[in-house]
């Protein structure tokens, strides 16, 4: 788990290899989709193992490399499960935007599906359930500040608390991961549960730990093995077994908070997302088609909460590492901060329009970090065509976001961190349609706007108040991912915050 490459554990690989059983399994494997003459091409799979032997080195890069041989649309097998890899801006846009309805169902994610069992908003493949819960959640999240001034003020308050927390470190070098998770965790607490927690609160610290550790395992080689061979891996000991354990602990916390809300609920004055869901449950109690159940409430809350905490926490930690690597960029951003905002008032979202260089840096952060490199799997809702190939209903599809964010035809410096990827010839910010760090279209991440708000306000507040210092020279810092699978996470590092 301490490597950025996809190196499968030897004992698990051996056990899996021993599962192969010659001719019978080969005959079973040669069924259905593989026979489809107009199915996308791909590397020849082995029975049971699929294409595991071709997945050497960096998992994500290996998948994208298939594009060189098989084109923008190809087929690989994760175990015995066929998956359509879609790479490059044009092909991914066709899946996520142009033909969104054909690819709208949620694809299989065994590491989460084995726990949620198709309930909740984010990990359900039931289209009726998804539509009801998404429509409701978008409305509820807007009611409690998403995209509004009230939420901006909450983020500003948390940013001020973060500054005080960093000042307590008295310029010591430390791993900033947990510290940077507290403010976004409190923002999600405010939206979902109606209040924030103190930074030394034991429950807050436990929640942060469970969220991060479970995501780290999902992204690790063990997590990837679970994704490929869920039927086998659930019986094999290993770190992947802790995913359900951590999610279970988070569920217990969410259930406790829901119960607290139930006891003090005032239907005329909902305080948060949970209150609004409870009120909706009572209204639709006699509707047999309603998806507003206690189970969907708990799982939807847990899923939104999990995504909201881990996404921005990882982005903030990764962003500071990138800045340490690029002191010249820090200097330019801080010059713009001093000129536009000064050091005596809180940054606001309105400031962003007056800070073109900072805006390019923020966009480049999200592009380079490439937080969800494989995208979230989709599944076809009907037989459809993609780039001239026939894709049957119910086929899993990976719209590989990394291949879009690093598409050479869209970005002049696809493999390096360079703000010029979002600058025009005059150095002004230039919009790029290939910028889709958290997907695009109808199933785009619910909290994408929140992520951008938090990244700007938290990061600018930090740079307004502190100089960043590394215990090692910039050239020795490694900004390649610590793990790269479902998500890209930064390597552990230490940083000091020196008051300006």
C-alpha distance (Angstrom), angle and dihedral (degrees) to the residues before:
residue distance angle dihedral
X1 . . .
X2 3.78 . .
X3 3.79 94.0 .
X4 3.76 130.3 81.9
X5 3.79 90.8 -143.8
X6 3.75 129.5 85.9
X7 3.81 102.4 -107.4
X8 3.78 111.0 159.8
X9 3.82 118.3 -141.7
X10 3.81 108.5 -98.9
X11 3.80 96.5 -134.2
X12 3.81 93.7 50.6
X13 3.82 92.0 46.5
X14 3.80 90.7 51.2
X15 3.78 92.7 50.7
X16 3.78 90.9 48.4
X17 3.80 92.5 47.8
X18 3.81 90.0 53.4
X19 3.82 88.8 57.2
X20 3.81 92.3 71.2
X21 3.76 112.0 108.5
X22 3.81 112.5 -172.3
X23 3.78 126.9 -128.5
X24 3.80 102.6 2.7
X25 3.80 92.7 53.5
X26 3.78 90.9 45.3
X27 3.81 90.4 54.6
X28 3.81 91.5 47.6
X29 3.80 89.9 49.2
X30 3.81 94.0 53.9
X31 3.76 94.2 72.1
X32 3.79 141.7 112.2
X33 3.80 114.0 -18.9
X34 3.81 98.7 25.1
X35 3.80 89.0 63.2
X36 3.79 93.2 54.8
X37 3.79 104.5 112.7
X38 3.79 93.7 -155.8
X39 3.80 94.5 48.4
X40 3.84 115.5 119.3
X41 3.82 114.5 -89.5
X42 3.78 124.3 -113.5
X43 3.79 146.2 153.0
X44 3.82 115.3 -51.8
X45 3.82 109.7 -98.5
X46 3.79 129.5 -142.4
X47 3.80 121.3 -128.7
X48 3.83 111.4 -86.4
X49 3.82 92.9 -10.3
X50 3.78 94.9 63.0
X51 3.81 110.3 -175.2
X52 3.81 97.8 -22.9
X53 3.81 92.5 122.5
X54 3.81 90.4 58.5
X55 3.81 92.3 52.6
X56 3.79 96.5 86.7
X57 3.78 126.3 152.1
X58 3.80 118.2 -6.7
X59 3.82 105.6 18.6
X60 3.80 97.2 -148.5
X61 3.82 95.4 43.2
X62 3.80 90.2 48.9
X63 3.81 91.7 54.1
X64 3.79 91.7 48.1
X65 3.81 90.4 48.0
X66 3.82 89.8 63.3
X67 3.82 84.0 72.8
X68 3.81 90.0 72.5
X69 3.80 91.6 60.2
X70 3.80 104.7 29.2
X71 3.82 105.6 25.3
X72 3.80 134.3 -121.0
X73 3.80 92.9 -43.4
X74 3.80 120.1 44.8
X75 3.80 141.3 147.9
X76 3.79 127.0 -117.8
X77 3.78 130.3 172.0
X78 3.79 121.2 -128.3
X79 3.75 95.6 -161.9
X80 3.80 104.5 -47.3
X81 3.82 92.6 -26.7
X82 3.83 116.9 103.1
X83 3.80 115.5 -138.7
X84 3.80 127.2 -174.5
X85 3.80 111.3 -136.0
X86 3.80 111.9 -151.1
X87 3.81 115.2 -167.7
X88 3.80 137.8 176.4
X89 3.80 129.3 39.9
X90 3.82 98.4 -85.1
X91 3.80 96.8 49.5
X92 3.83 95.1 41.5
X93 3.81 90.8 48.2
X94 3.81 88.9 53.1
X95 3.82 89.8 55.6
X96 3.81 98.9 41.6
X97 3.81 101.9 34.1
X98 3.81 117.8 7.3
X99 3.82 96.1 45.5
X100 3.79 97.0 18.3
X101 3.82 95.8 142.6
X102 3.82 91.8 55.9
X103 3.81 91.5 55.0
X104 3.79 99.7 33.4
X105 3.82 101.4 113.3
X106 3.80 119.7 95.4
X107 3.79 113.4 -105.6
X108 3.79 125.1 -134.3
X109 3.82 118.6 -73.2
X110 3.81 103.7 173.0
X111 3.82 95.5 -172.1
X112 3.82 89.7 62.5
X113 3.81 100.4 23.5
X114 3.80 92.1 61.3
X115 3.80 87.9 60.6
X116 3.81 104.9 35.6
X117 3.82 95.5 37.9
X118 3.82 93.1 -153.3
X119 3.83 96.1 -51.2
X120 3.80 128.0 122.1
X121 3.78 130.7 40.8
X122 3.79 106.7 -79.3
X123 3.81 104.4 39.8
X124 3.79 101.3 38.4
X125 3.79 121.6 112.8
X126 3.83 91.0 -169.5
X127 3.80 102.5 108.0
X128 3.80 95.7 -158.2
X129 3.81 90.9 50.5
X130 3.81 91.4 46.7
X131 3.82 93.6 49.7
X132 3.79 94.4 49.5
X133 3.80 95.1 44.9
X134 3.80 95.8 42.2
X135 3.80 94.3 49.1
X136 3.79 90.0 49.2
X137 3.82 94.6 43.7
X138 3.81 94.6 50.0
X139 3.81 89.6 52.3
X140 3.81 94.4 44.6
X141 3.80 94.2 47.2
X142 3.82 90.2 50.4
X143 3.82 89.7 49.9
X144 3.79 89.8 55.9
X145 3.75 97.4 49.4
X146 3.79 110.8 -76.8
X147 3.80 104.6 152.2
X148 3.82 93.0 0.0
X149 3.79 135.8 112.4
X150 3.80 91.3 -112.1
X151 3.81 91.4 63.4
X152 3.80 91.4 46.3
X153 3.80 88.3 56.1
X154 3.83 91.2 51.0
X155 3.80 90.4 51.7
X156 3.81 90.6 49.0
X157 3.82 89.9 51.9
X158 3.81 91.1 50.0
X159 3.80 90.3 47.3
X160 3.82 89.1 55.4
X161 3.83 89.4 50.0
X162 3.81 89.4 50.1
X163 3.82 90.9 53.3
X164 3.82 89.8 54.3
X165 3.79 90.3 48.0
X166 3.81 91.5 51.7
X167 3.79 91.7 47.0
X168 3.82 88.7 57.4
X169 3.80 88.7 63.0
X170 3.83 88.3 69.0
X171 3.81 94.1 -145.6
X172 3.83 93.9 -55.7
X173 3.80 118.9 149.6
X174 3.81 112.8 -111.5
X175 3.80 143.5 151.0
X176 3.84 103.1 -91.7
X177 3.83 97.2 -159.0
X178 3.80 100.5 103.0
X179 3.81 94.0 36.5
X180 3.81 92.0 54.0
X181 3.82 91.1 48.3
X182 3.82 94.8 60.6
X183 3.84 99.7 71.4
X184 3.86 96.9 48.2
X185 3.80 89.5 43.0
X186 3.80 89.2 55.8
X187 3.81 91.8 48.3
X188 3.82 89.4 55.8
X189 3.81 90.0 44.4
X190 3.82 88.8 55.2
X191 3.81 93.8 50.5
X192 3.80 98.1 41.0
X193 3.82 102.1 32.3
X194 3.80 104.8 18.1
X195 3.81 100.6 -117.0
X196 3.81 144.9 61.6
X197 3.81 128.8 -124.4
X198 3.80 130.1 -132.4
X199 3.79 112.8 -99.8
X200 3.82 92.3 -116.0
X201 3.82 93.2 49.4
X202 3.80 108.9 130.0
X203 3.81 94.3 -141.6
X204 3.80 91.7 51.4
X205 3.81 91.0 51.3
X206 3.81 91.9 46.9
X207 3.80 92.4 50.1
X208 3.82 91.0 51.0
X209 3.80 90.5 49.2
X210 3.82 94.3 49.5
X211 3.81 93.1 46.9
X212 3.79 94.8 48.7
X213 3.80 97.6 41.9
X214 3.81 94.0 48.6
X215 3.81 91.9 48.9
X216 3.81 90.8 47.0
X217 3.82 90.8 54.5
X218 3.81 92.8 45.9
X219 3.82 89.1 53.8
X220 3.81 94.1 45.2
X221 3.84 127.5 92.3
X222 3.81 88.4 -98.9
X223 3.79 89.3 55.0
X224 3.80 90.7 49.7
X225 3.80 90.6 51.7
X226 3.80 88.7 51.9
X227 3.82 89.3 52.3
X228 3.82 91.3 52.2
X229 3.80 100.8 39.5
X230 3.82 108.5 22.4
X231 3.81 93.8 153.2
X232 3.80 91.8 57.3
X233 3.82 101.6 30.7
X234 3.81 94.1 57.9
X235 3.82 87.3 68.8
X236 3.83 96.0 44.7
X237 3.82 120.4 87.0
X238 3.79 116.0 -122.6
X239 3.82 145.2 107.3
X240 3.84 90.5 -67.5
X241 3.80 88.1 72.4
X242 3.81 89.0 68.4
X243 3.84 93.4 64.8
X244 3.81 93.2 80.9
X245 3.80 90.0 40.9
X246 3.81 92.5 57.1
X247 3.81 93.2 42.0
X248 3.82 88.4 50.1
X249 3.81 91.3 54.8
X250 3.81 90.3 49.1
X251 3.80 90.0 49.0
X252 3.82 91.1 53.6
X253 3.81 88.7 53.5
X254 3.82 92.9 48.7
X255 3.81 91.8 47.0
X256 3.80 89.9 52.7
X257 3.80 91.4 51.2
X258 3.82 91.6 47.6
X259 3.81 89.8 51.4
X260 3.82 90.3 50.7
X261 3.80 89.9 52.2
X262 3.82 92.4 48.2
X263 3.81 91.7 55.8
X264 3.81 94.0 52.7
X265 3.83 100.0 32.0
X266 3.81 118.1 143.9
X267 3.84 107.1 -171.5
X268 3.81 90.3 -158.2
X269 3.81 93.4 55.0
X270 3.83 114.0 37.2
X271 3.80 111.0 -168.5
X272 3.80 102.1 -167.1
X273 3.81 147.9 -12.1
X274 3.82 93.2 -68.3
X275 3.82 92.9 52.4
X276 3.80 91.1 50.0
X277 3.81 91.4 50.3
X278 3.83 92.1 48.7
X279 3.81 90.2 51.7
X280 3.82 90.4 49.1
X281 3.83 89.7 50.2
X282 3.81 91.3 56.5
X283 3.80 92.8 47.1
X284 3.81 92.8 51.5
X285 3.80 97.1 38.7
X286 3.81 92.9 118.0
X287 3.83 96.1 42.2
X288 3.83 108.3 101.9
X289 3.83 90.6 -163.3
X290 3.79 93.7 54.5
X291 3.80 119.5 118.4
X292 3.79 92.3 -163.8
X293 3.79 100.0 111.7
X294 3.79 132.4 139.5
X295 3.80 90.0 -108.1
X296 3.81 92.9 53.8
X297 3.80 89.8 45.4
X298 3.81 93.3 53.7
X299 3.82 94.7 42.6
X300 3.82 95.4 43.1
X301 3.80 90.5 49.1
X302 3.80 91.3 47.3
X303 3.82 93.1 47.6
X304 3.82 95.2 47.6
X305 3.78 89.6 44.0
X306 3.82 93.1 49.4
X307 3.82 93.6 48.0
X308 3.79 93.7 43.8
X309 3.80 95.0 51.8
X310 3.81 100.7 40.7
X311 3.81 97.5 42.1
X312 3.79 100.0 57.2
X313 3.83 94.3 32.3
X314 3.81 91.1 57.5
X315 3.81 92.3 43.3
X316 3.82 92.6 51.4
X317 3.80 93.6 47.8
X318 3.80 92.0 46.3
X319 3.82 92.2 45.8
X320 3.80 93.3 55.5
X321 3.81 90.5 49.6
X322 3.81 90.0 52.2
X323 3.80 90.5 49.3
X324 3.81 91.4 51.0
X325 3.79 87.0 54.0
X326 3.83 90.8 51.4
X327 3.85 110.4 43.4
X328 3.82 90.6 165.5
X329 3.81 89.3 62.5
X330 3.82 91.3 48.7
X331 3.80 89.2 53.8
X332 3.83 92.8 52.2
X333 3.81 93.7 46.5
X334 3.81 92.4 47.7
X335 3.80 90.8 48.9
X336 3.83 88.6 54.2
X337 3.82 91.1 46.6
X338 3.82 91.9 51.8
X339 3.80 91.8 47.3
X340 3.82 98.9 45.7
X341 3.83 104.3 27.7
X342 3.79 107.2 13.8
X343 3.79 121.0 -155.4
X344 3.81 101.7 -79.8
X345 3.82 104.9 67.7
X346 3.81 136.0 51.3
X347 3.79 117.6 -96.7
X348 3.81 114.1 -110.3
X349 3.79 131.6 -159.4
X350 3.81 88.5 -112.7
X351 3.80 88.7 65.1
X352 3.78 90.1 66.7
X353 3.81 93.4 74.8
X354 3.82 88.9 57.8
X355 3.81 93.0 49.7
X356 3.82 107.5 66.7
X357 3.80 95.8 163.1
X358 3.79 92.9 49.9
X359 3.80 89.5 47.7
X360 3.81 91.1 55.5
X361 3.81 90.0 48.5
X362 3.83 91.8 51.4
X363 3.80 92.0 50.7
X364 3.78 91.5 45.9
X365 3.82 89.9 50.5
X366 3.80 91.8 58.1
X367 3.81 92.7 42.3
X368 3.80 95.5 48.9
X369 3.82 96.1 41.3
X370 3.80 87.7 54.9
X371 3.80 90.0 -166.3
X372 3.84 98.4 -168.8
X373 3.83 101.7 29.2
X374 3.81 97.2 175.5
X375 3.77 93.9 40.0
X376 3.80 118.2 -135.2
X377 3.83 110.9 -60.3
X378 3.78 118.6 -102.5
X379 3.77 131.1 -161.2
X380 3.80 128.2 -148.9
X381 3.81 115.5 -107.6
X382 3.82 92.7 -157.2
X383 3.81 141.0 -1.9
X384 3.78 105.7 -64.7
X385 3.79 144.3 163.6
X386 3.79 126.0 -114.3
X387 3.79 123.7 -177.7
X388 3.82 89.5 -23.3
X389 3.82 95.9 -48.5
X390 3.80 127.1 111.8
X391 3.80 113.9 -122.4
X392 3.84 114.2 -168.6
X393 3.79 122.9 -136.2
X394 3.82 113.4 -86.8
X395 3.83 96.0 28.4
X396 3.81 118.1 143.9
X397 3.81 114.1 -121.0
X398 3.82 129.1 -167.8
X399 3.84 110.7 -156.7
X400 3.82 94.4 -161.2
X401 3.81 104.2 -142.8
X402 3.80 92.3 -174.3
X403 3.80 89.9 64.8
X404 3.82 88.8 55.1
X405 3.81 96.8 45.6
X406 3.80 89.1 48.9
X407 3.81 97.7 38.2
X408 3.82 108.1 139.7
X409 3.78 91.6 -149.9
X410 3.83 90.3 59.4
X411 3.82 105.5 35.1
X412 3.83 125.2 42.4
X413 3.82 92.6 -149.4
X414 3.81 103.0 32.8
X415 3.82 99.6 162.2
X416 3.80 101.6 41.4
X417 3.77 136.2 61.8
X418 3.80 102.9 -104.3
X419 3.84 126.0 148.0
X420 3.83 88.2 -151.7
X421 3.80 86.3 81.1
X422 3.81 85.1 79.4
X423 3.82 100.9 34.4
X424 3.76 131.5 96.6
X425 3.81 124.0 -143.6
X426 3.84 89.9 -81.1
X427 3.79 93.9 53.1
X428 3.81 92.2 -107.8
X429 3.80 122.8 136.1
X430 3.81 112.5 -85.0
X431 3.80 122.5 -162.9
X432 3.81 116.8 -127.9
X433 3.83 121.6 -160.5
X434 3.81 90.3 -152.3
X435 3.81 89.7 66.0
X436 3.81 101.3 107.8
X437 3.82 105.7 137.9
X438 3.81 94.1 160.0
X439 3.81 99.3 32.2
X440 3.81 126.8 -92.3
X441 3.78 141.8 -118.9
X442 3.80 128.8 35.4
X443 3.82 96.6 -19.6
X444 3.79 96.5 43.4
X445 3.81 113.2 144.0
X446 3.82 110.3 -74.7
X447 3.78 91.2 -136.2
X448 3.81 101.7 45.4
X449 3.80 91.6 114.2
X450 3.80 90.2 48.4
X451 3.82 91.5 51.4
X452 3.80 91.3 53.7
X453 3.82 92.3 46.7
X454 3.79 93.0 49.5
X455 3.80 95.0 44.1
X456 3.80 91.6 53.6
X457 3.81 98.5 42.6
X458 3.81 97.8 40.6
X459 3.79 96.3 42.4
X460 3.81 95.5 43.9
X461 3.81 91.1 47.9
X462 3.82 90.2 52.2
X463 3.81 93.0 48.3
X464 3.80 91.0 44.5
X465 3.80 90.6 57.9
X466 3.79 106.2 29.5
X467 3.77 146.4 43.5
X468 3.80 111.1 -137.7
X469 3.78 117.9 -128.7
X470 3.81 130.8 -172.4
X471 3.83 125.4 -158.7
X472 3.81 88.8 -137.1
X473 3.84 130.9 47.9
X474 3.84 116.0 -89.3
X475 3.81 92.1 -111.6
X476 3.82 89.7 61.5
X477 3.81 94.3 55.1
X478 3.79 115.2 101.8
X479 3.81 114.3 -147.6
X480 3.81 96.0 179.8
X481 3.84 112.5 111.7
X482 3.78 122.5 -81.7
X483 3.80 88.3 -144.6
X484 3.79 127.3 5.9
X485 3.78 120.6 -166.5
X486 3.78 125.2 90.8
X487 3.82 85.2 -3.4
X488 3.80 139.8 16.5
X489 3.80 113.2 -126.2
X490 3.83 125.9 -175.5
X491 3.78 123.5 -112.2
X492 3.82 114.0 -103.2
X493 3.81 112.7 -89.6
X494 3.79 141.2 162.6
X495 3.78 128.1 -121.5
X496 3.80 138.7 179.3
X497 3.81 124.5 -146.9
X498 3.80 110.3 -146.6
X499 3.84 116.1 -169.4
X500 3.82 112.0 -114.6
